């Protein structure tokens, strides 16, 4: 879709991930056994037919660079367009921009070089499997300056408090963007805007020393812009904390929810791995769990998610836990409501127990 370009803006994302973001930004956090959070956003953009995508990322981006590489796994290693990762690398002494406006200002040539007329902007904490073709057509048909993509949740949870809420009339015109804790119509962080208007609003925000493009360039100009609301009705999740991360992973152990997210017409793309199939040894017992390739299991796994290359030794039991890549669980270990980051080793006989509301988290490369 050459009329539309993509932008993943990670600069103002709220997160409370603690140990999981000691060594990475939140978009790089592993999820659902073999993915990263950014995989869903990037896949949705690519599945829309967008062929050029930029990512604004300010810090802790080594893990992200390693995961995305050239963009080959998303069909973005192309001669024209492709994937552009734009870290904060500028040395203009006259630059007075702040916040994410620095990225827009100092990467202005990225937008000018493109022949696209519109920009789809997204974060990485709205998890779904879709494309935005219908939303883009909706934007064109309504003649809007900006189209916000929202979704209505059945139950408001703590993670929803940090996302903006949308108030719109019966024709979809947005009347207010608020922080109302009781409004279930949540702005997903995805929106479509005319590129020329985008750059104009960027210049206005910089001129008035603003630091947040969406807040100051869009939300505060709600009476000056024609803003439409497009309601997305498919399966989705919001992840911006340890608790929401744990909850949404555990939710996928329900087959119905797993199928709603992954058994769609589109694939969720991720970095390809050549691990062998899971190896189940003599004492392996696995119930209601997700196990990725490369795991070697000789213990009991119940209601848990194990990423690639996890080893579980004889006599060990893992319950309601998330175990990331290449962790080693030695003999006679008991884990319940635990999150282990990558390359953690749990030595023989250890017992780690958290709770569903506050899982026990171990940062990567630790030995317990």
Short mmCIF file of the C-alpha atoms (twelve columns), coordinates in Angstrom:
data_MODEL
# 
_entry.id   MODEL 
# 
loop_
_atom_site.group_PDB 
_atom_site.id 
_atom_site.type_symbol 
_atom_site.label_atom_id 
_atom_site.label_alt_id 
_atom_site.label_comp_id 
_atom_site.label_asym_id 
_atom_site.label_seq_id 
_atom_site.Cartn_x 
_atom_site.Cartn_y 
_atom_site.Cartn_z 
_atom_site.pdbx_PDB_model_num 
ATOM 1   C CA . UNK A 1   0.000   0.000   0.000  1 
ATOM 2   C CA . UNK A 2   2.150   2.828   -1.298 1 
ATOM 3   C CA . UNK A 3   -0.158  5.609   -0.071 1 
ATOM 4   C CA . UNK A 4   0.571   4.660   3.549  1 
ATOM 5   C CA . UNK A 5   3.837   4.497   5.483  1 
ATOM 6   C CA . UNK A 6   4.350   3.072   8.961  1 
ATOM 7   C CA . UNK A 7   5.854   4.498   12.141 1 
ATOM 8   C CA . UNK A 8   6.322   2.664   15.444 1 
ATOM 9   C CA . UNK A 9   6.912   5.294   18.111 1 
ATOM 10  C CA . UNK A 10  8.366   3.805   21.311 1 
ATOM 11  C CA . UNK A 11  9.427   7.060   22.916 1 
ATOM 12  C CA . UNK A 12  6.505   7.796   25.256 1 
ATOM 13  C CA . UNK A 13  5.331   4.285   26.095 1 
ATOM 14  C CA . UNK A 14  4.453   3.823   29.759 1 
ATOM 15  C CA . UNK A 15  5.721   0.640   31.337 1 
ATOM 16  C CA . UNK A 16  6.240   -0.940  34.749 1 
ATOM 17  C CA . UNK A 17  8.191   -4.045  33.783 1 
ATOM 18  C CA . UNK A 18  11.008  -3.743  36.343 1 
ATOM 19  C CA . UNK A 19  13.394  -6.718  35.907 1 
ATOM 20  C CA . UNK A 20  12.162  -7.452  32.372 1 
ATOM 21  C CA . UNK A 21  13.447  -4.090  31.128 1 
ATOM 22  C CA . UNK A 22  16.779  -3.943  32.945 1 
ATOM 23  C CA . UNK A 23  18.544  -4.850  29.688 1 
ATOM 24  C CA . UNK A 24  15.966  -4.140  26.965 1 
ATOM 25  C CA . UNK A 25  13.150  -1.756  26.100 1 
ATOM 26  C CA . UNK A 26  9.584   -2.966  26.542 1 
ATOM 27  C CA . UNK A 27  9.003   -3.616  22.813 1 
ATOM 28  C CA . UNK A 28  11.663  -6.354  22.973 1 
ATOM 29  C CA . UNK A 29  10.069  -8.342  25.811 1 
ATOM 30  C CA . UNK A 30  9.424   -11.988 24.831 1 
ATOM 31  C CA . UNK A 31  5.766   -13.021 24.730 1 
ATOM 32  C CA . UNK A 32  3.654   -16.155 24.160 1 
ATOM 33  C CA . UNK A 33  6.502   -18.628 23.834 1 
ATOM 34  C CA . UNK A 34  8.277   -17.407 20.710 1 
ATOM 35  C CA . UNK A 35  7.409   -13.767 19.961 1 
ATOM 36  C CA . UNK A 36  8.395   -10.273 21.119 1 
ATOM 37  C CA . UNK A 37  5.804   -7.562  21.835 1 
ATOM 38  C CA . UNK A 38  6.900   -5.577  18.787 1 
ATOM 39  C CA . UNK A 39  6.192   -8.567  16.512 1 
ATOM 40  C CA . UNK A 40  2.450   -7.942  16.719 1 
ATOM 41  C CA . UNK A 41  2.679   -4.252  15.832 1 
ATOM 42  C CA . UNK A 42  5.149   -4.843  13.017 1 
ATOM 43  C CA . UNK A 43  3.164   -7.785  11.627 1 
ATOM 44  C CA . UNK A 44  -0.066  -5.762  11.614 1 
ATOM 45  C CA . UNK A 45  1.643   -2.975  9.687  1 
ATOM 46  C CA . UNK A 46  3.181   -5.354  7.161  1 
ATOM 47  C CA . UNK A 47  -0.099  -7.268  6.786  1 
ATOM 48  C CA . UNK A 48  -1.710  -3.948  5.864  1 
ATOM 49  C CA . UNK A 49  0.565   -3.881  2.820  1 
ATOM 50  C CA . UNK A 50  2.841   -1.123  4.103  1 
ATOM 51  C CA . UNK A 51  6.336   -1.441  2.645  1 
ATOM 52  C CA . UNK A 52  8.266   1.206   4.584  1 
ATOM 53  C CA . UNK A 53  8.346   1.299   8.365  1 
ATOM 54  C CA . UNK A 54  10.383  3.432   10.781 1 
ATOM 55  C CA . UNK A 55  10.907  2.824   14.486 1 
ATOM 56  C CA . UNK A 56  11.609  5.641   16.964 1 
ATOM 57  C CA . UNK A 57  13.617  4.151   19.853 1 
ATOM 58  C CA . UNK A 58  15.617  6.130   22.402 1 
ATOM 59  C CA . UNK A 59  17.336  3.651   24.719 1 
ATOM 60  C CA . UNK A 60  18.102  -0.008  25.502 1 
ATOM 61  C CA . UNK A 61  17.706  -0.910  21.839 1 
ATOM 62  C CA . UNK A 62  20.489  -3.491  21.394 1 
ATOM 63  C CA . UNK A 63  18.063  -6.383  21.950 1 
ATOM 64  C CA . UNK A 64  15.604  -4.800  19.525 1 
ATOM 65  C CA . UNK A 65  18.259  -4.419  16.836 1 
ATOM 66  C CA . UNK A 66  19.319  -8.027  17.291 1 
ATOM 67  C CA . UNK A 67  15.735  -9.273  16.999 1 
ATOM 68  C CA . UNK A 68  14.723  -7.227  13.965 1 
ATOM 69  C CA . UNK A 69  17.963  -7.469  12.004 1 
ATOM 70  C CA . UNK A 70  17.433  -6.334  8.419  1 
ATOM 71  C CA . UNK A 71  13.665  -6.859  8.651  1 
ATOM 72  C CA . UNK A 72  13.912  -10.007 6.533  1 
ATOM 73  C CA . UNK A 73  11.440  -11.973 8.650  1 
ATOM 74  C CA . UNK A 74  8.815   -9.293  7.982  1 
ATOM 75  C CA . UNK A 75  9.663   -8.991  4.267  1 
ATOM 76  C CA . UNK A 76  11.144  -5.559  4.891  1 
ATOM 77  C CA . UNK A 77  14.677  -6.156  3.585  1 
ATOM 78  C CA . UNK A 78  13.824  -4.506  0.294  1 
ATOM 79  C CA . UNK A 79  15.567  -2.150  -2.099 1 
ATOM 80  C CA . UNK A 80  12.812  0.460   -1.970 1 
ATOM 81  C CA . UNK A 81  11.256  1.199   1.384  1 
ATOM 82  C CA . UNK A 82  11.965  -1.404  4.063  1 
ATOM 83  C CA . UNK A 83  12.739  -1.117  7.768  1 
ATOM 84  C CA . UNK A 84  14.368  1.983   9.272  1 
ATOM 85  C CA . UNK A 85  15.409  1.909   12.940 1 
ATOM 86  C CA . UNK A 86  15.996  5.495   13.988 1 
ATOM 87  C CA . UNK A 87  17.806  5.837   17.329 1 
ATOM 88  C CA . UNK A 88  18.549  9.281   18.787 1 
ATOM 89  C CA . UNK A 89  21.733  10.190  16.950 1 
ATOM 90  C CA . UNK A 90  21.855  13.863  16.152 1 
ATOM 91  C CA . UNK A 91  24.239  16.711  16.892 1 
ATOM 92  C CA . UNK A 92  22.456  19.832  15.691 1 
ATOM 93  C CA . UNK A 93  23.341  22.663  18.133 1 
ATOM 94  C CA . UNK A 94  20.405  24.711  16.860 1 
ATOM 95  C CA . UNK A 95  17.850  21.953  17.531 1 
ATOM 96  C CA . UNK A 96  15.398  22.974  20.256 1 
ATOM 97  C CA . UNK A 97  12.967  20.073  19.926 1 
ATOM 98  C CA . UNK A 98  12.140  17.845  22.919 1 
ATOM 99  C CA . UNK A 99  10.599  14.436  23.578 1 
ATOM 100 C CA . UNK A 100 9.457   12.440  20.566 1 
ATOM 101 C CA . UNK A 101 9.419   15.671  18.555 1 
ATOM 102 C CA . UNK A 102 13.211  15.272  18.391 1 
ATOM 103 C CA . UNK A 103 12.706  12.110  16.331 1 
ATOM 104 C CA . UNK A 104 10.256  13.778  13.956 1 
ATOM 105 C CA . UNK A 105 12.462  16.836  13.546 1 
ATOM 106 C CA . UNK A 106 15.793  15.079  13.113 1 
ATOM 107 C CA . UNK A 107 14.422  12.381  10.813 1 
ATOM 108 C CA . UNK A 108 12.400  14.757  8.685  1 
ATOM 109 C CA . UNK A 109 14.116  13.465  5.548  1 
ATOM 110 C CA . UNK A 110 12.620  10.002  6.162  1 
ATOM 111 C CA . UNK A 111 9.150   11.452  5.709  1 
ATOM 112 C CA . UNK A 112 10.097  13.753  2.830  1 
ATOM 113 C CA . UNK A 113 11.720  10.967  0.804  1 
ATOM 114 C CA . UNK A 114 8.607   8.829   0.917  1 
ATOM 115 C CA . UNK A 115 5.906   9.097   -1.739 1 
ATOM 116 C CA . UNK A 116 3.270   8.042   0.812  1 
ATOM 117 C CA . UNK A 117 0.550   10.581  1.560  1 
ATOM 118 C CA . UNK A 118 -0.483  9.159   4.939  1 
ATOM 119 C CA . UNK A 119 1.257   7.809   8.040  1 
ATOM 120 C CA . UNK A 120 0.049   5.024   10.313 1 
ATOM 121 C CA . UNK A 121 1.541   5.537   13.782 1 
ATOM 122 C CA . UNK A 122 1.543   2.870   16.491 1 
ATOM 123 C CA . UNK A 123 3.187   1.891   19.757 1 
ATOM 124 C CA . UNK A 124 4.026   -1.671  20.792 1 
ATOM 125 C CA . UNK A 125 1.781   -2.312  23.802 1 
ATOM 126 C CA . UNK A 126 -1.478  -3.005  21.956 1 
ATOM 127 C CA . UNK A 127 -1.419  -6.712  21.106 1 
ATOM 128 C CA . UNK A 128 -3.647  -8.025  18.334 1 
ATOM 129 C CA . UNK A 129 -3.502  -9.808  14.979 1 
ATOM 130 C CA . UNK A 130 -5.106  -7.772  12.215 1 
ATOM 131 C CA . UNK A 131 -4.465  -5.396  9.357  1 
ATOM 132 C CA . UNK A 132 -5.475  -1.764  9.044  1 
ATOM 133 C CA . UNK A 133 -6.767  -1.717  5.466  1 
ATOM 134 C CA . UNK A 134 -10.378 -1.230  6.565  1 
ATOM 135 C CA . UNK A 135 -9.389  1.495   9.024  1 
ATOM 136 C CA . UNK A 136 -7.438  3.314   6.296  1 
ATOM 137 C CA . UNK A 137 -10.370 3.153   3.903  1 
ATOM 138 C CA . UNK A 138 -12.597 4.440   6.718  1 
ATOM 139 C CA . UNK A 139 -10.189 7.355   7.172  1 
ATOM 140 C CA . UNK A 140 -10.363 8.206   3.457  1 
ATOM 141 C CA . UNK A 141 -14.135 7.838   3.225  1 
ATOM 142 C CA . UNK A 142 -14.760 10.111  6.204  1 
ATOM 143 C CA . UNK A 143 -12.361 12.784  5.001  1 
ATOM 144 C CA . UNK A 144 -10.751 12.934  8.440  1 
ATOM 145 C CA . UNK A 145 -7.526  14.701  9.370  1 
ATOM 146 C CA . UNK A 146 -6.784  12.004  11.932 1 
ATOM 147 C CA . UNK A 147 -8.414  8.630   12.602 1 
ATOM 148 C CA . UNK A 148 -7.924  7.056   16.026 1 
ATOM 149 C CA . UNK A 149 -8.250  3.286   16.330 1 
ATOM 150 C CA . UNK A 150 -9.987  2.327   19.561 1 
ATOM 151 C CA . UNK A 151 -11.379 -0.809  21.129 1 
ATOM 152 C CA . UNK A 152 -13.996 -1.326  23.805 1 
ATOM 153 C CA . UNK A 153 -13.089 -3.652  26.660 1 
ATOM 154 C CA . UNK A 154 -15.562 -5.701  28.658 1 
ATOM 155 C CA . UNK A 155 -13.720 -5.186  31.941 1 
ATOM 156 C CA . UNK A 156 -11.474 -2.301  32.876 1 
ATOM 157 C CA . UNK A 157 -8.145  -3.489  34.297 1 
ATOM 158 C CA . UNK A 158 -5.221  -1.599  35.889 1 
ATOM 159 C CA . UNK A 159 -3.255  -1.519  32.625 1 
ATOM 160 C CA . UNK A 160 -6.076  0.388   30.919 1 
ATOM 161 C CA . UNK A 161 -5.657  3.368   33.263 1 
ATOM 162 C CA . UNK A 162 -2.516  4.519   31.441 1 
ATOM 163 C CA . UNK A 163 -4.148  4.605   28.018 1 
ATOM 164 C CA . UNK A 164 -6.230  7.484   26.690 1 
ATOM 165 C CA . UNK A 165 -9.997  7.027   26.425 1 
ATOM 166 C CA . UNK A 166 -12.094 8.223   23.484 1 
ATOM 167 C CA . UNK A 167 -15.431 10.038  23.533 1 
ATOM 168 C CA . UNK A 168 -17.134 10.181  20.130 1 
ATOM 169 C CA . UNK A 169 -20.597 11.018  18.765 1 
ATOM 170 C CA . UNK A 170 -22.872 8.674   16.824 1 
ATOM 171 C CA . UNK A 171 -21.118 9.565   13.546 1 
ATOM 172 C CA . UNK A 172 -17.702 8.693   14.939 1 
ATOM 173 C CA . UNK A 173 -16.390 12.245  15.330 1 
ATOM 174 C CA . UNK A 174 -14.161 12.451  18.377 1 
ATOM 175 C CA . UNK A 175 -15.349 15.000  20.926 1 
ATOM 176 C CA . UNK A 176 -12.834 14.362  23.670 1 
ATOM 177 C CA . UNK A 177 -9.705  12.381  24.527 1 
ATOM 178 C CA . UNK A 178 -9.501  11.816  28.278 1 
ATOM 179 C CA . UNK A 179 -7.977  9.794   31.115 1 
ATOM 180 C CA . UNK A 180 -11.428 8.775   32.390 1 
ATOM 181 C CA . UNK A 181 -10.893 5.577   34.411 1 
ATOM 182 C CA . UNK A 182 -14.510 4.525   33.842 1 
ATOM 183 C CA . UNK A 183 -14.608 4.818   30.049 1 
ATOM 184 C CA . UNK A 184 -14.198 1.373   28.404 1 
ATOM 185 C CA . UNK A 185 -13.509 2.828   24.917 1 
ATOM 186 C CA . UNK A 186 -9.719  2.774   24.877 1 
ATOM 187 C CA . UNK A 187 -7.406  4.423   22.374 1 
ATOM 188 C CA . UNK A 188 -5.039  1.684   21.184 1 
ATOM 189 C CA . UNK A 189 -2.195  4.063   20.390 1 
ATOM 190 C CA . UNK A 190 -2.707  3.438   16.660 1 
ATOM 191 C CA . UNK A 191 -3.779  6.314   14.438 1 
ATOM 192 C CA . UNK A 192 -3.682  7.457   10.823 1 
ATOM 193 C CA . UNK A 193 -2.779  10.999  9.811  1 
ATOM 194 C CA . UNK A 194 -2.062  12.913  6.621  1 
ATOM 195 C CA . UNK A 195 1.726   13.213  6.243  1 
ATOM 196 C CA . UNK A 196 1.687   16.882  5.278  1 
ATOM 197 C CA . UNK A 197 -0.498  17.683  8.285  1 
ATOM 198 C CA . UNK A 198 1.785   15.619  10.514 1 
ATOM 199 C CA . UNK A 199 4.847   17.664  9.607  1 
ATOM 200 C CA . UNK A 200 2.937   20.920  10.007 1 
ATOM 201 C CA . UNK A 201 1.802   19.932  13.501 1 
ATOM 202 C CA . UNK A 202 5.354   18.854  14.377 1 
ATOM 203 C CA . UNK A 203 6.646   22.317  13.483 1 
ATOM 204 C CA . UNK A 204 3.910   23.983  15.562 1 
ATOM 205 C CA . UNK A 205 4.685   21.810  18.586 1 
ATOM 206 C CA . UNK A 206 8.414   22.553  18.372 1 
ATOM 207 C CA . UNK A 207 7.755   26.265  18.002 1 
ATOM 208 C CA . UNK A 208 5.817   26.205  21.290 1 
ATOM 209 C CA . UNK A 209 8.405   24.022  23.085 1 
ATOM 210 C CA . UNK A 210 6.153   20.969  23.373 1 
ATOM 211 C CA . UNK A 211 7.516   17.449  23.959 1 
ATOM 212 C CA . UNK A 212 4.773   14.931  23.092 1 
ATOM 213 C CA . UNK A 213 3.408   14.865  19.562 1 
ATOM 214 C CA . UNK A 214 0.136   13.032  20.156 1 
ATOM 215 C CA . UNK A 215 -0.768  14.951  23.313 1 
ATOM 216 C CA . UNK A 216 0.136   18.420  22.054 1 
ATOM 217 C CA . UNK A 217 -0.234  17.971  18.303 1 
ATOM 218 C CA . UNK A 218 -3.463  15.958  18.215 1 
ATOM 219 C CA . UNK A 219 -5.309  15.675  21.544 1 
ATOM 220 C CA . UNK A 220 -4.967  19.353  22.439 1 
ATOM 221 C CA . UNK A 221 -6.168  20.379  18.956 1 
ATOM 222 C CA . UNK A 222 -9.344  18.350  19.051 1 
ATOM 223 C CA . UNK A 223 -11.465 21.417  18.275 1 
ATOM 224 C CA . UNK A 224 -9.289  22.379  15.304 1 
ATOM 225 C CA . UNK A 225 -8.869  18.988  13.626 1 
ATOM 226 C CA . UNK A 226 -11.386 16.594  12.101 1 
ATOM 227 C CA . UNK A 227 -10.756 13.483  14.166 1 
ATOM 228 C CA . UNK A 228 -12.627 10.240  13.568 1 
ATOM 229 C CA . UNK A 229 -12.866 7.173   15.774 1 
ATOM 230 C CA . UNK A 230 -12.583 3.721   14.183 1 
ATOM 231 C CA . UNK A 231 -13.574 0.932   16.564 1 
ATOM 232 C CA . UNK A 232 -11.625 -2.303  16.323 1 
ATOM 233 C CA . UNK A 233 -13.660 -5.335  17.450 1 
ATOM 234 C CA . UNK A 234 -11.196 -8.239  17.331 1 
ATOM 235 C CA . UNK A 235 -9.172  -9.940  20.059 1 
ATOM 236 C CA . UNK A 236 -6.716  -7.621  21.760 1 
ATOM 237 C CA . UNK A 237 -4.647  -7.079  24.882 1 
ATOM 238 C CA . UNK A 238 -2.846  -4.155  26.495 1 
ATOM 239 C CA . UNK A 239 0.505   -4.867  28.145 1 
ATOM 240 C CA . UNK A 240 2.388   -2.211  30.102 1 
ATOM 241 C CA . UNK A 241 3.309   -3.844  33.420 1 
ATOM 242 C CA . UNK A 242 4.541   -7.088  34.954 1 
ATOM 243 C CA . UNK A 243 1.011   -7.898  36.083 1 
ATOM 244 C CA . UNK A 244 -0.606  -7.338  32.673 1 
ATOM 245 C CA . UNK A 245 2.238   -9.217  30.971 1 
ATOM 246 C CA . UNK A 246 1.729   -12.223 33.230 1 
ATOM 247 C CA . UNK A 247 -2.071  -12.091 32.925 1 
ATOM 248 C CA . UNK A 248 -2.116  -11.893 29.130 1 
ATOM 249 C CA . UNK A 249 0.392   -14.720 28.755 1 
ATOM 250 C CA . UNK A 250 -1.643  -16.957 31.069 1 
ATOM 251 C CA . UNK A 251 -4.819  -16.058 29.189 1 
ATOM 252 C CA . UNK A 252 -3.374  -17.655 26.045 1 
ATOM 253 C CA . UNK A 253 -3.383  -21.047 27.766 1 
ATOM 254 C CA . UNK A 254 -7.119  -21.021 27.062 1 
ATOM 255 C CA . UNK A 255 -7.435  -22.575 23.606 1 
ATOM 256 C CA . UNK A 256 -10.249 -20.213 22.608 1 
ATOM 257 C CA . UNK A 257 -8.178  -17.123 23.374 1 
ATOM 258 C CA . UNK A 258 -5.094  -18.581 21.694 1 
ATOM 259 C CA . UNK A 259 -7.058  -19.256 18.521 1 
ATOM 260 C CA . UNK A 260 -8.589  -15.774 18.553 1 
ATOM 261 C CA . UNK A 261 -5.118  -14.229 18.538 1 
ATOM 262 C CA . UNK A 262 -3.164  -16.580 16.301 1 
ATOM 263 C CA . UNK A 263 -5.639  -18.501 14.116 1 
ATOM 264 C CA . UNK A 264 -6.452  -15.538 11.886 1 
ATOM 265 C CA . UNK A 265 -6.028  -14.980 8.163  1 
ATOM 266 C CA . UNK A 266 -2.722  -13.248 8.894  1 
ATOM 267 C CA . UNK A 267 0.416   -14.659 10.462 1 
ATOM 268 C CA . UNK A 268 2.192   -13.009 13.367 1 
ATOM 269 C CA . UNK A 269 5.762   -12.877 12.095 1 
ATOM 270 C CA . UNK A 270 8.850   -13.178 14.245 1 
ATOM 271 C CA . UNK A 271 12.541  -13.948 14.051 1 
ATOM 272 C CA . UNK A 272 13.022  -17.432 12.642 1 
ATOM 273 C CA . UNK A 273 14.849  -19.994 14.767 1 
ATOM 274 C CA . UNK A 274 16.216  -23.403 13.786 1 
ATOM 275 C CA . UNK A 275 15.690  -25.151 17.137 1 
ATOM 276 C CA . UNK A 276 14.698  -28.821 17.053 1 
ATOM 277 C CA . UNK A 277 11.324  -30.070 18.257 1 
ATOM 278 C CA . UNK A 278 10.547  -30.373 21.977 1 
ATOM 279 C CA . UNK A 279 12.190  -33.435 23.538 1 
ATOM 280 C CA . UNK A 280 10.051  -35.216 26.138 1 
ATOM 281 C CA . UNK A 281 12.083  -37.542 28.354 1 
ATOM 282 C CA . UNK A 282 11.004  -40.439 30.580 1 
ATOM 283 C CA . UNK A 283 9.672   -38.386 33.518 1 
ATOM 284 C CA . UNK A 284 8.044   -35.595 31.489 1 
ATOM 285 C CA . UNK A 285 4.470   -34.606 32.344 1 
ATOM 286 C CA . UNK A 286 2.945   -31.628 30.517 1 
ATOM 287 C CA . UNK A 287 -0.566  -30.268 30.977 1 
ATOM 288 C CA . UNK A 288 -2.237  -27.161 29.523 1 
ATOM 289 C CA . UNK A 289 1.004   -25.455 28.574 1 
ATOM 290 C CA . UNK A 290 2.799   -23.826 25.634 1 
ATOM 291 C CA . UNK A 291 6.269   -25.174 24.865 1 
ATOM 292 C CA . UNK A 292 8.474   -23.714 22.155 1 
ATOM 293 C CA . UNK A 293 11.006  -25.584 20.021 1 
ATOM 294 C CA . UNK A 294 14.248  -26.711 21.579 1 
ATOM 295 C CA . UNK A 295 12.889  -27.473 25.066 1 
ATOM 296 C CA . UNK A 296 14.093  -30.612 26.855 1 
ATOM 297 C CA . UNK A 297 11.566  -31.741 29.449 1 
ATOM 298 C CA . UNK A 298 12.129  -34.339 32.154 1 
ATOM 299 C CA . UNK A 299 9.876   -32.841 34.840 1 
ATOM 300 C CA . UNK A 300 6.293   -31.721 35.398 1 
ATOM 301 C CA . UNK A 301 4.893   -28.666 33.573 1 
ATOM 302 C CA . UNK A 302 1.402   -27.367 34.354 1 
ATOM 303 C CA . UNK A 303 -0.299  -24.201 33.102 1 
ATOM 304 C CA . UNK A 304 2.977   -22.634 32.000 1 
ATOM 305 C CA . UNK A 305 4.728   -21.101 28.986 1 
ATOM 306 C CA . UNK A 306 8.258   -22.207 28.118 1 
ATOM 307 C CA . UNK A 307 10.266  -20.408 25.457 1 
ATOM 308 C CA . UNK A 308 12.891  -21.897 23.153 1 
ATOM 309 C CA . UNK A 309 15.688  -24.008 24.588 1 
ATOM 310 C CA . UNK A 310 14.445  -24.408 28.174 1 
ATOM 311 C CA . UNK A 311 15.766  -27.464 30.059 1 
ATOM 312 C CA . UNK A 312 13.747  -28.965 32.928 1 
ATOM 313 C CA . UNK A 313 15.461  -31.754 34.861 1 
ATOM 314 C CA . UNK A 314 14.058  -34.770 36.701 1 
ATOM 315 C CA . UNK A 315 11.944  -34.154 39.785 1 
ATOM 316 C CA . UNK A 316 11.270  -30.494 39.014 1 
ATOM 317 C CA . UNK A 317 7.799   -28.995 38.822 1 
ATOM 318 C CA . UNK A 318 6.765   -25.756 37.097 1 
ATOM 319 C CA . UNK A 319 3.261   -24.400 37.654 1 
ATOM 320 C CA . UNK A 320 1.596   -21.233 36.295 1 
ATOM 321 C CA . UNK A 321 4.928   -19.763 35.259 1 
ATOM 322 C CA . UNK A 322 6.698   -18.133 32.313 1 
ATOM 323 C CA . UNK A 323 10.182  -19.432 31.557 1 
ATOM 324 C CA . UNK A 324 12.096  -17.575 28.854 1 
ATOM 325 C CA . UNK A 325 14.775  -18.706 26.430 1 
ATOM 326 C CA . UNK A 326 17.582  -21.046 27.456 1 
ATOM 327 C CA . UNK A 327 16.734  -21.227 31.147 1 
ATOM 328 C CA . UNK A 328 17.938  -24.305 33.013 1 
ATOM 329 C CA . UNK A 329 15.849  -25.808 35.815 1 
ATOM 330 C CA . UNK A 330 17.944  -28.342 37.697 1 
ATOM 331 C CA . UNK A 331 16.640  -31.336 39.671 1 
ATOM 332 C CA . UNK A 332 13.937  -31.128 42.386 1 
ATOM 333 C CA . UNK A 333 13.049  -27.474 41.782 1 
ATOM 334 C CA . UNK A 334 9.531   -26.115 42.428 1 
ATOM 335 C CA . UNK A 335 8.373   -22.950 40.630 1 
ATOM 336 C CA . UNK A 336 4.899   -21.441 40.922 1 
ATOM 337 C CA . UNK A 337 3.696   -18.061 39.609 1 
ATOM 338 C CA . UNK A 338 7.240   -17.247 38.514 1 
ATOM 339 C CA . UNK A 339 8.692   -15.321 35.563 1 
ATOM 340 C CA . UNK A 340 12.264  -16.193 34.646 1 
ATOM 341 C CA . UNK A 341 13.961  -13.973 32.086 1 
ATOM 342 C CA . UNK A 342 16.439  -15.427 29.570 1 
ATOM 343 C CA . UNK A 343 19.428  -17.592 30.541 1 
ATOM 344 C CA . UNK A 344 18.475  -18.018 34.199 1 
ATOM 345 C CA . UNK A 345 19.735  -21.089 36.062 1 
ATOM 346 C CA . UNK A 346 17.754  -22.437 39.021 1 
ATOM 347 C CA . UNK A 347 19.952  -24.767 41.036 1 
ATOM 348 C CA . UNK A 348 18.938  -28.071 42.575 1 
ATOM 349 C CA . UNK A 349 16.235  -28.078 45.258 1 
ATOM 350 C CA . UNK A 350 15.193  -24.399 45.028 1 
ATOM 351 C CA . UNK A 351 11.566  -23.307 45.640 1 
ATOM 352 C CA . UNK A 352 10.317  -20.018 44.183 1 
ATOM 353 C CA . UNK A 353 6.666   -19.096 44.719 1 
ATOM 354 C CA . UNK A 354 4.892   -15.893 43.710 1 
ATOM 355 C CA . UNK A 355 1.211   -15.089 43.381 1 
ATOM 356 C CA . UNK A 356 -1.015  -14.461 40.320 1 
ATOM 357 C CA . UNK A 357 -1.264  -10.779 41.322 1 
ATOM 358 C CA . UNK A 358 2.459   -10.416 41.995 1 
ATOM 359 C CA . UNK A 359 4.537   -13.057 40.222 1 
ATOM 360 C CA . UNK A 360 8.099   -13.726 41.370 1 
ATOM 361 C CA . UNK A 361 10.407  -12.253 38.702 1 
ATOM 362 C CA . UNK A 362 14.063  -13.109 38.108 1 
ATOM 363 C CA . UNK A 363 16.153  -10.901 35.800 1 
ATOM 364 C CA . UNK A 364 18.131  -12.467 32.943 1 
ATOM 365 C CA . UNK A 365 21.385  -14.398 33.400 1 
ATOM 366 C CA . UNK A 366 20.928  -14.920 37.148 1 
ATOM 367 C CA . UNK A 367 21.833  -18.058 39.079 1 
ATOM 368 C CA . UNK A 368 19.458  -18.847 41.934 1 
# 
